[in-house]
Amino acid sequence: MTEGFLPYGRQTIEDDDIAAVAAALRGDLLTTGPTVEAFETAFREVVGARHAVACSSGTAALHMTMLAAGIGPGDVCIVPSITFLATANCAAYVGADVVFADVDRDSGLMTAETLAGALDRAKGRRVRAVLPVHLRGDVCDMPALAVLAREAGAVLVEDAPHALGSCFVHGNELDQVGDCAHSAMSTFSFHPVKTIATGEGGMVTTNDAGLAERLRRARSHGMTRTPGADPWLYEMAEPGFNYRLPDINCALGLSQLAKLPRFIARRRALAAAYETALAPLAPIVRPAARPEGSRPVLHLMTVLIDFAAAGKSRRQVVDALAARGIGSQVHYIPVHTQPYWRARNGALDLPGAQAWYDRCLSLPLYPAMADGDVARVVETLADVLA
Ligand SMILES: *Cc1c(COP(=O)(O)O)cnc(C)c1O
């Protein structure tokens, strides 16, 4: 019964999700219909932002933030090196340069210190955006990053696909990721491994009506319509894209969003079970460090493994786990070491990112895991490392 393969993450799709999609397929509008706005409204209410703009992927969401913020050639974006490729690619899409920030070696996150280091390296250049990533669901110290971004004259864009439901506590305040309390915009993804799934899909949240307007324009060809004008008329001041999210996917998103409290409770319970079960494996295996104030809903159960002390390579551990039905993944290869960025920016030494990459491994974590699965993963990992 416990012998099925456990991937590192997977979607939870139930009969009512399927029924919601089927109902959308019977509707009049498969795209640009009323379900888009319904999903946006429900989403912004959940995260506590004034505006939400749905789009076709988390990558499209990032690209739209660059377009909405007017970032272009000659501008610099600061991106942590430990993230998915898309966080840096969005700057390249608009012709901007990327200066990679290092990360804390034990949390994998951009910190005030690593951002200050990147700003130092970018001195004399036009830094227009800083894109912190709430890696695995733990939340960056946004108030501290906001101070530095403001001094630099840069907008803060939170790349938050891992952190739907996560919060950050500072003083008496509790910020919900996506409420944009300290940032201009936040981006989300609904790829199947993320907290809720729409197949492909994304969202940008903001409290700024002007940004929301520009995000919507960028999403649909750069078209604008004037209320009261001839019904066929539209205008384009600048080319946009087709980054729309169809009603079919929004119907799935709405259905999934209604389950978010249950998904959150399940992820929190599984993460707590992991922390208890992993404790005896220290110091060879430790969960990623929790930054002060972070109240995460973990998207990834990332552990740091001292492979040298265990006398095993990561490849040996990954292969041995897979042979026993347990999936794992590396989040992430430092983006600054990718051939494209190395050719563009030259070689760069980021010791925190390297130390993180050398040790990180993400273990299975998703709501449909059975209670016994955590024990099975940890026992197998202990066995493989012994
Ligand atoms: C998943 C992800 C993206 C991209 O989202 P897609 O929907 O796959 O395009 C961007 N950034 C981070 C941190 C992600 O995890």
Ligand as a Chemical Component Dictionary entry (heavy atoms), coordinates in Angstrom:
data_LIG
# 
_chem_comp.id                   LIG 
_chem_comp.type                 NON-POLYMER 
_chem_comp.pdbx_formal_charge   0 
_chem_comp.three_letter_code    LIG 
# 
loop_
_chem_comp_atom.comp_id 
_chem_comp_atom.atom_id 
_chem_comp_atom.alt_atom_id 
_chem_comp_atom.type_symbol 
_chem_comp_atom.charge 
_chem_comp_atom.model_Cartn_x 
_chem_comp_atom.model_Cartn_y 
_chem_comp_atom.model_Cartn_z 
_chem_comp_atom.pdbx_ordinal 
LIG C1 C1 C 0 7.132  28.018 -11.027 1  
LIG C2 C2 C 0 7.941  29.246 -10.880 2  
LIG C3 C3 C 0 7.980  30.241 -11.863 3  
LIG C4 C4 C 0 7.350  30.074 -13.208 4  
LIG O1 O1 O 0 6.024  29.744 -13.192 5  
LIG P1 P1 P 0 5.364  29.022 -14.467 6  
LIG O2 O2 O 0 3.912  29.071 -14.160 7  
LIG O3 O3 O 0 5.910  27.635 -14.529 8  
LIG O4 O4 O 0 5.724  29.819 -15.675 9  
LIG C5 C5 C 0 8.694  31.382 -11.605 10 
LIG N1 N1 N 0 9.365  31.546 -10.450 11 
LIG C6 C6 C 0 9.366  30.612 -9.492  12 
LIG C7 C7 C 0 10.106 30.860 -8.225  13 
LIG C8 C8 C 0 8.671  29.418 -9.685  14 
LIG O5 O5 O 0 8.702  28.478 -8.744  15 
# 
loop_
_chem_comp_bond.comp_id 
_chem_comp_bond.atom_id_1 
_chem_comp_bond.atom_id_2 
_chem_comp_bond.value_order 
_chem_comp_bond.pdbx_ordinal 
LIG C1 C2 SING 1  
LIG C2 C3 SING 2  
LIG C2 C8 DOUB 3  
LIG C3 C4 SING 4  
LIG C3 C5 DOUB 5  
LIG C4 O1 SING 6  
LIG O1 P1 SING 7  
LIG P1 O2 DOUB 8  
LIG P1 O3 SING 9  
LIG P1 O4 SING 10 
LIG C5 N1 SING 11 
LIG N1 C6 DOUB 12 
LIG C6 C7 SING 13 
LIG C6 C8 SING 14 
LIG C8 O5 SING 15 
# 
